[in-house]
Amino acid sequence: MNAPLFFIPGWCLGRGPLNTAVDALNGQFFDLPGYRETPLIDDFTAATDAIASALPAGATLAGWSIGAQLALAVAARHPEKVGKLVLVAGTASFVQRDGWPHAMPQATLAEFTTAVAADAAGMLPRFVGGFNRGDSRAKDVTRELLALADPLPDDAVLASGLRWLRDVDLRDAAGQVKVPTLLLHGGADPLMPPAAAQALTALIPGAWLEIFADCAHAPFLSRPDEFITSVRNFLHD
């Protein structure tokens, strides 16, 4: 019997876009802090520990985008809780830092944060369309994501996640991960460049990277059959 699978969604969109894939994998969700019924936790490390406290020992933990960062941090800080790790469109640092060029310039994230604070609902279509650029199914995937997205959380919740994207650097944590790890990444992801996935894979001992060609930031919608097959094969290894 496989260990239970838990999936952490990405920023802003919630679990809706992931429902079909997670259901097909018989998985469950851990919502980001502040989403649905989950209390807001501003501190990233405290949020990591809260997820770990609710996770059964030896579980498979997966995450998308910022959810992948949380999943990575849980596996590094609480190795007894995670038996396998799946990182979808993950990165060690969302913004550029010394020695980490594979990311968004910090000034660009600051501009985006200002736009979200001014009009989060108006920003959403631009955000989703932007991170699907380069996908061979860009228009369809953008339309699906917007239709499936959960209701927007409060402004304070969105702002908290953006602070994490600005501040969190998991390069050291990645080297502490000791469990089998699969990274799934779009080869045309403009938000988390494939070079970030390659660099993160090199930091995690024994990690395996699978890149989906002509796919951007949401492989579970752009390449659903391939995505589910890849995760399922990893779970059964």
N, C-alpha and C positions, 0 to 999 in steps of 0.2 A: 504494500500500500504506500502510495506517495505521501510525502509530508504535505500538510496544507499549504496553499498558495495565498499570499496576501499581496495586494497591489495598492500602491500609493499614487494617486493621480497627480497631474501637473497643476501649475498655477492658473487660477482664474476660471478654468473650464469645468473643473469638477470631474465626477466619475462618469457622467453621461456618455462622452465619446468612447469610453473604454468598456462600457457594459457588455457589448456583444462579445468582444475578445475574452474578457475575464469570465463571463458565463461559459463560453466554450471550453475554457481551461478549468472549470469548476473552482474558480477562485473567489476570494472575498476582498473587500476594500478596507483600507485604513484611510479615512479622509484626511486631508491636510488640516492643520489647526485652524479653526474658525469656519470651516465649511460644514454644511448640514448641522448635525448636532454636536460636532466636536468643538470643545472650547478653544478659544484663541490662546496660543502660547507664543509670545513674541520671540523668546530666546531659542535659537536653533538647537543648541545642545539639550535644552530642557525638552523640546519637542521630540528630539531623537530618543531621549530616555523614556518619554511617555509612550511612544510607539513600542519600544522594547519591552516595557512593563506589561503591555497587553498582548504580546506576541508569544505563542507557545514555543517551547524549546525545539530547535531543529526545523523550524518552518522555512519554507521558501519565501523570500521577500523580493518583490519586484517594485519598480517605480518608473514613472515617466517624467523626464525633464527635471523640474525641481524635486519631484517625488523620487527620482533616481538618486539625487544627492542625499535625501533623507535616508533612503534605503542603504546607500553606501555607508553613511555615518553610523547607522544602527549596526551593520555587520562589523564595522571596525571597533565600535565601543562595546558591543555586546555579542561576542562571537558565539556564546553558548545558545543564543536565541535563533541564529540564522544558519540553516543547513546548506542552502543554495541562494544565489543572488542573481537577479536579472535587472539589468540597467538599460532602459529604453531611452534613447536620445539623451544620454547622460554626459556629464562633464565633471571635472574636479573643481573648476572655477568658471562661473558664467561670464565674468568680465576679465579683461586682460590684466595681467600682473607681470612683475619681473619674472622672466623665465616661462611665462605662459601666454604666448601670443595668439593662441587658437580660440579666440573669444571676442565678445562684443567690447568695443571701447567703453571705458567707464563714463565718458561724457554722453555717449549715446543712450546708455541706460538711465542716466540722470534726466535727459530730455524726455524719455519715455515715461519715467516716473511722474514728471510734471504733467504730461498729457493725461495720464491715468487719473491723477488727482483732480484735473479739471473736468473730465468727461469720460468716465470709465466705459459706459455703455457705447458711446460714440467711437471709442478707441478699439473696441473688441473686433469688429470686422477687419480693421486695418491690421491689427495684431495677428489674427489668424491667417488672413491672406498673405501677410508678409512672411510668416514662417513656413508657408507652403510653396513659396517661390522655388522653381526648379523641379518641382514634382511633376511627373508626367500626367498625373490626375489632379493637378492643383485646384482647378475650379470645383470639381466634384468633391474633393476632400474638404475644401474650405466650406462649401455649402453644408456638407454633412456635419462637420465640427460645430458650426454655428447652430444648426438645428438640434443637435444632441446635447449641447452644453447645458450644464446646470444653471439655475439662476445665479446672477452675479452675487458674490458675497459682499459684505459691508466694505466700505472704503478702507477702514482700518485693517481689515484682513488682507486686502490687496496690497496695501502699503507695507505690511509686515513681510509678506513674501518677497516683495521687491527689495527690501532691505537685506533679506537673506541672499538674494541673487547678487547684491552689491558686495556683501561682506564675507560670504562663506568661501573658504579655500580648503579643499579636501585632499590636496596632494599628499600630505603626510599620512592622513588617515587611510588612503588607498593602499599604501604599502603594508598596512596592518590587517588587511582582509585575508583570511586564511581558508575561505570556503570556495567551492566551484562557482565561477562567475561567468555569466554570459552577457555580453554587450550587444544590443541590437540598435542599428543606427542607419539613418537614411544617408545615402551617398551624396545627396544634394541638399542636406539640411543647412539652411542659412543661419539658423539660430544657434545651433551647437555644431560647429564645423566638424566634418569627419576627422580632421587632424586632431581635434580634441578627444574624440573617441579612441583614436590610435594611441595618443599619448597616455590617456587614462588606462587603456588596456596594458600598456607597458609598465604602469605603476602597480597593478594588481597582480600578485604572483599567480601564474597559471591561468589568467583570464583568457577568454575566447571572444573575439569580435566577429560579428557577422554584419556586413554592410549590404543594404538593399539599394540597387542601382536605380537612378532616376526617381528617388523617393526623398521626401523632405523630412519634416519633423514629426509626422504622425504615421509611422509604418503600420500600426494596427488598423488604420483605416485605408491607407494607400495600398498596402499589400496584405490584406487580412489573412488570407489562406496561408501565405508563406510565413507570416508572423506567428500564427497559431501553431503551425507545424514546427517552427524553430523552437518555440518555448516548450511545446509538448515533448519534443525529442530530448531537450535538455532535462526536463523533469524526469524522464524515464531512464536516463543514462545511469 
